[in-house]
Amino acid sequence: MALQFELVTPEKLVRSEAVHMVVVPGSEGEFGVLEGHTPLMSTMRNGLVMIYKTDGAQPETIAIEGGFAEVNERGLTILAERVIG
């Protein structure tokens, strides 16, 4: 099973892929999302989104500035104000 992950900015779709897990820099602290996660919405602080393509893999990191994260039955969508780099 895989988590469908999308990273979007106001300008474009940055990433859309199936991954193992994503760690999100939530405003109340970091949280990890796997396939089947309970639905939620969270604001995000500036920080690093860590993307694990497979179980046990080293994470790929993407720096973001603020935004929102939504987990629903389709997967995880991050609406970032800006992607840095």
KAJO-V116984 format. One record per run of one state. SS is the DSSP state (hx for helix, st for strand, lp for the rest). FROM is the first residue (numbers start at 1). LEN is the number of residues. If there is no record, write none. Layout:
BEGIN
ss = (SS,SS)
from = (FROM,FROM)
len = (LEN,LEN)
END
This chain:
BEGIN
ss = (lp,st,lp,st,lp,st,lp,st,lp,st,lp,st,lp,st,lp,st,lp)
from = (1,3,9,13,20,21,27,29,35,40,45,47,53,60,73,75,85)
len = (2,6,4,7,1,6,2,6,5,5,2,6,7,13,2,10,1)
END
